[in-house]
Amino acid sequence: MGVAGCGKSVVGEALAAALGALFIEGDRLHPPENVARMARGEPLTDALREGWLDTIGQRIAASVASGQGVVAACSALKRRYRDRLRGFCPNIVFVYLEIDPATAMRRVGNRKGHFMPASLVDSQFATLEPPATDEGALTLDGTRPVADVVATALSLFAR
């Protein structure tokens, strides 16, 4: 979880591969209306995120129910979004990839073929509620090399 450009997809894919788990790319589950809105530079509202979060939560729950490990990339910027996902899978663990606004802006600006423009990075930070200590989330430095982030996450999961 984290703002656009923090590395959710790259780290998520690598973590899923290391765990032998299914990877769910949350961006691919946005309804077309949400994608069009973001492509126009309009941030999503809480109401527009609800169905998207439910879709991700349902996919996570279905994987867990079938005995398949799962890693999902999802911004989950607010506690209420994370709580909504917990409603589908109470034992979910969030890995918060923390980065600064300048790094996020640079990374999103350099992406090719993604619907989210760099102009929305500020709105991501305005919406962000970093996980509180009672959420049991892992906060990792999203500017570190992917292999280091994955190794750290794996070592923390092993505890």
NUMI-804753 format. One record per residue: residue number from 1; residue in one letter; x, y negated, z of N, C-alpha, C in turn. Coordinates in nm, 3 decimals. Example, Ala and Ser with C-alpha at 12.3 -4.5 7.8 and 13.67 -1.06 7.14 Angstrom:
<rs>
R 1 A 1.319 0.569 0.780 1.230 0.450 0.780 1.320 0.330 0.780
R 2 S 1.285 0.225 0.708 1.367 0.106 0.714 1.290 -0.003 0.787
</rs>
This chain:
<rs>
R 1 M 0.084 0.117 0.000 0.000 0.000 0.000 0.088 -0.123 0.000
R 2 G 0.028 -0.233 -0.046 0.099 -0.360 -0.047 0.055 -0.444 -0.165
R 3 V 0.115 -0.560 -0.176 0.078 -0.654 -0.282 0.126 -0.604 -0.417
R 4 A 0.075 -0.665 -0.521 0.119 -0.634 -0.657 0.270 -0.652 -0.667
R 5 G 0.334 -0.557 -0.730 0.478 -0.567 -0.752 0.563 -0.511 -0.639
R 6 C 0.501 -0.457 -0.534 0.580 -0.406 -0.422 0.642 -0.270 -0.451
R 7 G 0.594 -0.201 -0.555 0.649 -0.071 -0.590 0.559 0.047 -0.558
R 8 K 0.432 0.019 -0.532 0.338 0.127 -0.495 0.339 0.243 -0.593
R 9 S 0.331 0.213 -0.720 0.321 0.320 -0.820 0.450 0.400 -0.833
R 10 V 0.562 0.331 -0.841 0.690 0.398 -0.858 0.725 0.480 -0.734
R 11 V 0.710 0.420 -0.618 0.739 0.491 -0.494 0.638 0.603 -0.473
R 12 G 0.511 0.575 -0.500 0.407 0.676 -0.484 0.430 0.799 -0.570
R 13 E 0.465 0.777 -0.695 0.493 0.890 -0.785 0.611 0.971 -0.734
R 14 A 0.717 0.903 -0.692 0.837 0.972 -0.645 0.808 1.046 -0.514
R 15 L 0.730 0.985 -0.426 0.696 1.049 -0.300 0.608 1.173 -0.324
R 16 A 0.511 1.159 -0.413 0.425 1.273 -0.447 0.509 1.388 -0.504
R 17 A 0.602 1.356 -0.592 0.687 1.461 -0.650 0.769 1.529 -0.541
R 18 A 0.824 1.451 -0.449 0.906 1.509 -0.342 0.824 1.598 -0.249
R 19 L 0.696 1.563 -0.232 0.608 1.640 -0.144 0.535 1.753 -0.216
R 20 G 0.547 1.758 -0.349 0.469 1.854 -0.426 0.320 1.823 -0.418
R 21 A 0.289 1.694 -0.414 0.151 1.648 -0.395 0.097 1.586 -0.524
R 22 L -0.034 1.575 -0.529 -0.102 1.505 -0.638 -0.080 1.355 -0.622
R 23 F -0.061 1.285 -0.733 -0.048 1.139 -0.729 -0.174 1.077 -0.789
R 24 I -0.231 0.983 -0.716 -0.348 0.908 -0.763 -0.306 0.763 -0.784
R 25 E -0.317 0.715 -0.906 -0.286 0.576 -0.938 -0.414 0.494 -0.924
R 26 G -0.423 0.417 -0.817 -0.542 0.339 -0.789 -0.578 0.240 -0.898
R 27 D -0.479 0.181 -0.963 -0.507 0.084 -1.069 -0.588 0.144 -1.183
R 28 R -0.570 0.273 -1.207 -0.643 0.339 -1.316 -0.789 0.364 -1.281
R 29 L -0.825 0.345 -1.155 -0.961 0.372 -1.110 -1.047 0.247 -1.097
R 30 H -0.989 0.133 -1.127 -1.069 0.009 -1.127 -1.175 0.017 -1.237
R 31 P -1.297 -0.027 -1.207 -1.396 -0.034 -1.315 -1.355 -0.140 -1.417
R 32 P -1.401 -0.126 -1.541 -1.362 -0.222 -1.646 -1.390 -0.368 -1.608
R 33 E -1.496 -0.392 -1.534 -1.528 -0.530 -1.494 -1.419 -0.588 -1.404
R 34 N -1.366 -0.508 -1.314 -1.259 -0.555 -1.227 -1.132 -0.583 -1.307
R 35 V -1.101 -0.494 -1.399 -0.982 -0.511 -1.482 -0.994 -0.640 -1.564
R 36 A -1.110 -0.662 -1.624 -1.130 -0.782 -1.705 -1.118 -0.908 -1.619
R 37 R -1.173 -0.902 -1.501 -1.166 -1.018 -1.411 -1.021 -1.051 -1.376
R 38 M -0.945 -0.949 -1.337 -0.805 -0.972 -1.302 -0.725 -1.018 -1.423
R 39 A -0.752 -0.960 -1.538 -0.681 -1.000 -1.660 -0.704 -1.147 -1.692
R 40 R -0.820 -1.201 -1.651 -0.849 -1.344 -1.668 -0.786 -1.430 -1.560
R 41 G -0.718 -1.365 -1.465 -0.654 -1.439 -1.358 -0.746 -1.468 -1.240
R 42 E -0.856 -1.393 -1.231 -0.952 -1.412 -1.122 -0.932 -1.301 -1.018
R 43 P -0.908 -1.339 -0.892 -0.891 -1.236 -0.790 -1.022 -1.164 -0.760
R 44 L -1.009 -1.042 -0.714 -1.126 -0.963 -0.677 -1.178 -1.007 -0.540
R 45 T -1.308 -0.997 -0.523 -1.370 -1.024 -0.394 -1.376 -0.893 -0.315
R 46 D -1.409 -0.905 -0.187 -1.425 -0.783 -0.106 -1.532 -0.694 -0.167
R 47 A -1.642 -0.753 -0.210 -1.753 -0.674 -0.268 -1.709 -0.601 -0.394
R 48 L -1.628 -0.665 -0.477 -1.582 -0.600 -0.600 -1.484 -0.486 -0.571
R 49 R -1.418 -0.490 -0.459 -1.323 -0.385 -0.423 -1.391 -0.261 -0.365
R 50 E -1.512 -0.276 -0.312 -1.577 -0.167 -0.239 -1.591 -0.038 -0.320
R 51 G -1.649 -0.047 -0.439 -1.667 0.072 -0.522 -1.535 0.135 -0.562
R 52 W -1.438 0.051 -0.589 -1.304 0.098 -0.625 -1.242 0.175 -0.509
R 53 L -1.250 0.118 -0.389 -1.196 0.185 -0.271 -1.268 0.318 -0.245
R 54 D -1.399 0.318 -0.268 -1.476 0.441 -0.250 -1.432 0.549 -0.348
R 55 T -1.405 0.510 -0.471 -1.358 0.606 -0.571 -1.224 0.666 -0.529
R 56 I -1.133 0.581 -0.483 -1.003 0.629 -0.437 -1.022 0.721 -0.316
R 57 G -1.103 0.676 -0.220 -1.127 0.756 -0.100 -1.187 0.892 -0.133
R 58 Q -1.280 0.895 -0.228 -1.341 1.023 -0.270 -1.238 1.115 -0.333
R 59 R -1.150 1.059 -0.414 -1.045 1.141 -0.477 -0.949 1.197 -0.372
R 60 I -0.912 1.112 -0.276 -0.824 1.158 -0.169 -0.892 1.270 -0.092
R 61 A -1.016 1.248 -0.051 -1.089 1.347 0.028 -1.105 1.479 -0.047
R 62 A -1.133 1.472 -0.176 -1.150 1.594 -0.255 -1.019 1.672 -0.261
R 63 S -0.908 1.602 -0.276 -0.777 1.670 -0.280 -0.747 1.737 -0.147
R 64 V -0.769 1.664 -0.039 -0.743 1.719 0.094 -0.834 1.839 0.119
R 65 A -0.960 1.829 0.082 -1.056 1.939 0.103 -1.015 2.064 0.026
R 66 S -0.950 2.046 -0.088 -0.907 2.161 -0.167 -0.771 2.215 -0.123
R 67 G -0.713 2.152 -0.020 -0.583 2.198 0.029 -0.464 2.138 -0.043
R 68 Q -0.489 2.043 -0.132 -0.383 1.979 -0.210 -0.336 1.853 -0.139
R 69 G -0.206 1.840 -0.117 -0.151 1.716 -0.065 -0.172 1.605 -0.167
R 70 V -0.180 1.483 -0.121 -0.209 1.372 -0.211 -0.140 1.245 -0.165
R 71 V -0.090 1.171 -0.263 -0.034 1.037 -0.241 -0.110 0.946 -0.336
R 72 A -0.162 0.836 -0.282 -0.237 0.740 -0.364 -0.170 0.604 -0.358
R 73 A -0.162 0.537 -0.472 -0.115 0.399 -0.478 -0.237 0.309 -0.479
R 74 C -0.250 0.227 -0.377 -0.365 0.138 -0.362 -0.320 0.018 -0.281
R 75 S -0.358 -0.101 -0.320 -0.313 -0.219 -0.248 -0.357 -0.218 -0.102
R 76 A -0.482 -0.181 -0.073 -0.532 -0.172 0.065 -0.487 -0.292 0.148
R 77 L -0.507 -0.410 0.094 -0.451 -0.531 0.152 -0.507 -0.570 0.288
R 78 K -0.631 -0.538 0.314 -0.693 -0.576 0.441 -0.717 -0.453 0.527
R 79 R -0.722 -0.477 0.656 -0.753 -0.367 0.748 -0.887 -0.304 0.713
R 80 R -0.986 -0.385 0.679 -1.118 -0.327 0.649 -1.112 -0.235 0.527
R 81 Y -1.021 -0.264 0.432 -1.005 -0.175 0.316 -0.942 -0.043 0.360
R 82 R -0.842 -0.053 0.449 -0.777 0.068 0.499 -0.876 0.149 0.584
R 83 D -0.958 0.079 0.663 -1.060 0.148 0.742 -1.160 0.218 0.652
R 84 R -1.194 0.155 0.541 -1.288 0.217 0.446 -1.227 0.347 0.392
R 85 L -1.099 0.345 0.357 -1.032 0.466 0.310 -1.022 0.571 0.420
R 86 R -1.000 0.527 0.544 -0.997 0.620 0.657 -1.132 0.689 0.676
R 87 G -1.239 0.623 0.634 -1.371 0.685 0.643 -1.381 0.811 0.559
R 88 F -1.300 0.820 0.455 -1.297 0.938 0.369 -1.196 1.041 0.418
R 89 C -1.092 0.992 0.481 -0.983 1.080 0.527 -0.924 1.021 0.655
R 90 P -0.977 1.061 0.770 -0.935 1.001 0.897 -0.785 1.013 0.927
R 91 N -0.719 1.114 0.873 -0.577 1.134 0.901 -0.485 1.067 0.800
R 92 I -0.538 0.981 0.717 -0.458 0.914 0.616 -0.345 0.835 0.682
R 93 V -0.230 0.835 0.618 -0.114 0.759 0.664 -0.083 0.656 0.555
R 94 F -0.072 0.532 0.594 -0.038 0.426 0.499 0.110 0.395 0.507
R 95 V 0.171 0.381 0.390 0.309 0.335 0.379 0.300 0.195 0.319
R 96 Y 0.332 0.097 0.400 0.326 -0.044 0.359 0.462 -0.084 0.303
R 97 L 0.465 -0.115 0.175 0.588 -0.159 0.110 0.593 -0.312 0.117
R 98 E 0.671 -0.361 0.207 0.677 -0.504 0.237 0.778 -0.573 0.144
R 99 I 0.732 -0.679 0.078 0.822 -0.761 -0.004 0.782 -0.907 0.014
R 100 D 0.868 -0.995 -0.034 0.843 -1.139 -0.025 0.774 -1.188 -0.152
R 101 P 0.711 -1.305 -0.144 0.638 -1.357 -0.261 0.725 -1.377 -0.385
R 102 A 0.847 -1.423 -0.368 0.932 -1.447 -0.485 0.964 -1.316 -0.558
R 103 T 0.992 -1.210 -0.483 1.020 -1.080 -0.545 0.896 -1.028 -0.616
R 104 A 0.780 -1.040 -0.550 0.656 -0.994 -0.613 0.629 -1.071 -0.742
R 105 M 0.646 -1.202 -0.739 0.621 -1.285 -0.857 0.714 -1.244 -0.971
R 106 R 0.841 -1.222 -0.939 0.937 -1.183 -1.043 0.903 -1.046 -1.101
R 107 R 0.872 -0.950 -1.016 0.842 -0.815 -1.063 0.714 -0.813 -1.148
R 108 V 0.610 -0.879 -1.100 0.484 -0.879 -1.175 0.502 -0.954 -1.307
R 109 G 0.578 -1.062 -1.304 0.604 -1.138 -1.426 0.681 -1.060 -1.530
R 110 N 0.761 -0.963 -1.486 0.842 -0.882 -1.577 0.771 -0.756 -1.626
R 111 R 0.654 -0.725 -1.569 0.582 -0.604 -1.612 0.525 -0.623 -1.751
R 112 K 0.526 -0.517 -1.825 0.468 -0.518 -1.960 0.347 -0.426 -1.963
R 113 G 0.239 -0.471 -2.025 0.123 -0.386 -2.046 0.035 -0.365 -1.924
R 114 H 0.050 -0.445 -1.821 -0.035 -0.432 -1.703 -0.136 -0.546 -1.703
R 115 F -0.259 -0.516 -1.658 -0.366 -0.615 -1.663 -0.352 -0.729 -1.563
R 116 M -0.275 -0.710 -1.459 -0.267 -0.811 -1.353 -0.158 -0.913 -1.384
R 117 P -0.195 -1.040 -1.400 -0.096 -1.143 -1.428 -0.027 -1.191 -1.300
R 118 A 0.091 -1.248 -1.318 0.167 -1.300 -1.204 0.092 -1.412 -1.132
R 119 S 0.000 -1.477 -1.200 -0.076 -1.586 -1.137 -0.160 -1.537 -1.019
R 120 L -0.183 -1.406 -1.007 -0.261 -1.352 -0.897 -0.177 -1.312 -0.775
R 121 V -0.046 -1.322 -0.785 0.039 -1.280 -0.674 0.009 -1.361 -0.548
R 122 D -0.007 -1.492 -0.561 -0.036 -1.574 -0.443 -0.165 -1.531 -0.375
R 123 S -0.266 -1.493 -0.454 -0.393 -1.450 -0.394 -0.375 -1.317 -0.320
R 124 Q -0.284 -1.234 -0.366 -0.256 -1.108 -0.298 -0.199 -1.136 -0.158
R 125 F -0.104 -1.228 -0.150 -0.046 -1.263 -0.020 -0.148 -1.335 0.069
R 126 A -0.236 -1.412 0.010 -0.341 -1.479 0.089 -0.437 -1.377 0.149
R 127 T -0.461 -1.268 0.079 -0.552 -1.164 0.125 -0.485 -1.067 0.221
R 128 L -0.356 -1.048 0.209 -0.281 -0.946 0.283 -0.295 -0.960 0.435
R 129 E -0.331 -0.849 0.497 -0.326 -0.833 0.642 -0.232 -0.715 0.667
R 130 P -0.104 -0.742 0.697 -0.013 -0.630 0.720 -0.070 -0.536 0.826
R 131 P -0.042 -0.408 0.816 -0.096 -0.313 0.913 -0.054 -0.349 1.056
R 132 A -0.149 -0.338 1.146 -0.122 -0.360 1.288 -0.061 -0.234 1.348
R 133 T 0.002 -0.248 1.462 0.070 -0.135 1.525 -0.026 -0.020 1.557
R 134 D -0.153 -0.051 1.583 -0.247 0.056 1.616 -0.296 0.133 1.494
R 135 E -0.252 0.093 1.375 -0.295 0.163 1.253 -0.205 0.282 1.219
R 136 G -0.092 0.293 1.283 -0.003 0.406 1.256 0.058 0.405 1.117
R 137 A 0.068 0.289 1.057 0.126 0.279 0.923 0.279 0.271 0.931
R 138 L 0.343 0.314 0.824 0.488 0.300 0.813 0.517 0.175 0.731
R 139 T 0.595 0.084 0.784 0.633 -0.036 0.711 0.775 -0.017 0.662
R 140 L 0.790 -0.021 0.529 0.921 -0.002 0.468 0.955 -0.120 0.379
R 141 D 1.083 -0.143 0.359 1.132 -0.253 0.277 1.115 -0.218 0.129
R 142 G 1.021 -0.283 0.064 0.993 -0.257 -0.077 1.099 -0.308 -0.173
R 143 T 1.202 -0.374 -0.122 1.311 -0.420 -0.210 1.426 -0.319 -0.215
R 144 R 1.420 -0.217 -0.133 1.523 -0.114 -0.132 1.508 -0.025 -0.255
R 145 P 1.613 0.045 -0.293 1.601 0.138 -0.405 1.494 0.243 -0.377
R 146 V 1.424 0.283 -0.481 1.313 0.378 -0.468 1.356 0.504 -0.394
R 147 A 1.470 0.560 -0.429 1.517 0.683 -0.364 1.534 0.662 -0.214
R 148 D 1.583 0.546 -0.173 1.600 0.517 -0.030 1.464 0.506 0.040
R 149 V 1.369 0.439 -0.026 1.236 0.423 0.033 1.170 0.560 0.051
R 150 V 1.179 0.644 -0.051 1.119 0.777 -0.045 1.187 0.861 0.063
R 151 A 1.319 0.857 0.070 1.391 0.934 0.172 1.352 0.888 0.313
R 152 T 1.338 0.759 0.332 1.297 0.706 0.462 1.156 0.752 0.495
R 153 A 1.065 0.743 0.400 0.927 0.787 0.423 0.925 0.935 0.458
R 154 L 0.998 1.016 0.385 1.002 1.161 0.412 1.056 1.190 0.551
R 155 S 1.160 1.116 0.593 1.217 1.140 0.725 1.119 1.099 0.835
R 156 L 1.042 0.995 0.811 0.943 0.951 0.910 0.825 1.046 0.917
R 157 F 0.786 1.105 0.803 0.677 1.203 0.802 0.718 1.329 0.877
R 158 A 0.847 1.362 0.875 0.895 1.485 0.935 0.891 1.480 1.088
R 159 R 0.878 1.362 1.144 0.879 1.348 1.291 0.755 1.403 1.353
</rs>
